[in-house]
């Protein structure tokens, strides 16, 4: 929530790129929103034995979609796979670290 204003008119068209162990998936773009919410289910194939996967990192990158130029990085969030899958995070919003951090 409260994404920074990224476009000329003070808007943001965010989407997420989720990366795990070389696999990358993207959400749809939420047009004109500083408080986007995705109702998307993303299935990421993990080819490891069952059990805690503390060595895998989930990288979530938030981009501002732009029609006429490169998409701008809004921020990133990183979490270990076992914290996400075994019990999961207990909140819906994640604090992004800015691209310069």
N, C-alpha and C positions, 0 to 999 in steps of 0.2 A: 504494500500500500504506500501511498505518497511517493510515487516515482518522480524523479526530477523532470522538469519540462525540457524536452529535447528538441522540439521542432521550432521553426520560426514563429509560429503562432502560439507557442507555449503548450503544445500538446505532446502526446507520446502514443505510439502505436506498438506496444510491446508484444514480444513473443519470447518463448524460452527455448533454449537448446540444452538438452540433458545428455551428458556423456558419462559412460561407465565402461571401463575396460575395453576401450576402442570402439564401442557401439555408440552411435549418436542418433538422437531423436529430437524432433522439434514440435512445438505446439502450434496451434493456429495463432494468427495475429489478432490481438484485441484492439480494434481501432479506437482512437481518441479516448484513451483512458489513463489516468494517473493512478488508478486503483483497480488494476485488472484482476479478474478471477477466471481461472481455467477449470472447466469441468471435463478434463481430458484424462483418459486412462492410457498410460504408456507402458507397454510390456517390453522389458529389456531382457534378452536372453543371456543367462549367466551359465557358463560351461565350467562349473566347479562342483565338487562333492558337496552335498548338503551339510550345513553347519555354519557357524559364524564366519562371515567373510570380512574380517576386519581389514584385510589388505586392499579391498576395493573402495575406491573413492567415487562418490557421485558428485559431479560438477554440474551446477546449474548456472547457465549464463543467460542474462536478460538483455535482449537487444531491442532497440527502437527501429522498426521497419521504416525504410525510406524508399520511395518510388524512384527518385532520380539520382540517388547517391548510395554510397556504401551504408550498410546498416550500422548504427552506432551502438557500441557496448554501453549499457546502462550500469550494469554491475554483475557480480558473481556471488554464488553461495556454494559452499562445499560441505559435504557431510559424509561420514563413513557409512557404507552399505548396511552394516549390522545395526546401526542406530536408526536407519530408515525402515528396514524390513522387519526387524524383530521388536515389535512394540511400537515402532514408528515415532516420529516427532509428535509432540502433544499440542501442536499449534498449526494454524493454517498459513501464517505469514512468516517469511524469513527475511532477516536483515541482510541486504545486499552490501557487499563491499564494492566501493566505486572502482572504476577502471584504473585509477591512479594509485589505489591502495595496495 
